[in-house]
Amino acid sequence: MFDAKAVMEGRKLLDPIPTPVPAEFPHTDEVPEGCTVLKGLKDEWGYYVDIHQDVIYAERDGRKLRMHILEPRTHFGAPEAEEKAAHKWPCIAYIQGSAFHEQWLWNNISRHIRMAEHGYIVAIIEYRPSETAPFPAQMQDAKTAIRYLKKHAEAYHIDVEHMAVCGDSSGGHTALMAGFTGDDAPDTDLYNEYSAKVNCIIDVYGPTVFSLMNYYDSSQNHYDPDSPEGFEIGHKNVLENPELADATIPMNYLSEEKPTPPLLIIHGGRDMLVPFNQSCQLYNYMKKMGKDVVFYKIDDANHGCLGFDNDTILGIVLDFLKEHI
């Protein structure tokens, strides 16, 4: 049995020390034999991250639409001046891909935490699934969420002058549509006293031209009514309904006269769900129109895997945001 009494008899009972600056708390020189002492280590992972779960930003079609908000905060023990500073953080409105069906908002949480550690608010936005609300519901929900974030900027310490919209797969398509249209139609009136415009857009392997998807290598059908793209235009055949399909093409909402937020595109060269050419169509069209666009092909990456989770890609995203957000 551990003999606590022996320790108590050999020491003096101490009064608690009023909570000081953590770095100024008394240092102990006690080192048991065999204990390894690590010196000079610092906190290098960036900011701590608070997560505000299930924030309701709207109700549509009898459904409460949620977002999870990741908010950076200073480390416990940071210099007093930093702890007391009134921080405002740039904000990324992120639309999680789901083939336009029900989303799992936690899908890319490890990536989002890394962004928040670097000092960005990340709001992971839920949209209505295509089974109950086809296009343009997803982009309308995304723009409503952006306006909600601006309306409640003080509560979440958001710098509304520095906002981006981002998404992967179907979320990438939604991010493009929201970013390209801004305050223009298709839109809604909710929170319309605030602008849905953003400073920049990040599209990660998003589809762009539904009717062309099966003209390039893919592992699935993209034009049947039961396909993700078929559901997105109202559970119809994409090739038999060109007017509905054309309405979903982000490039159709661009013009040479209207300013367009700078765009970063990232896509894998072995994508089996969204053909790489989808991003080529977008990139080439934007270059032709003189728009600000940067395109990275991860040569051997597939749909969100085999090359996306590394410091190189994180650095590309952070550099783009530093320049444009």
Order of alpha helices (4+ residues) and beta strands (2+ residues): alpha-beta-beta-alpha-beta-alpha-beta-alpha-alpha-beta-alpha-beta-alpha-alpha-beta-alpha-beta-alpha
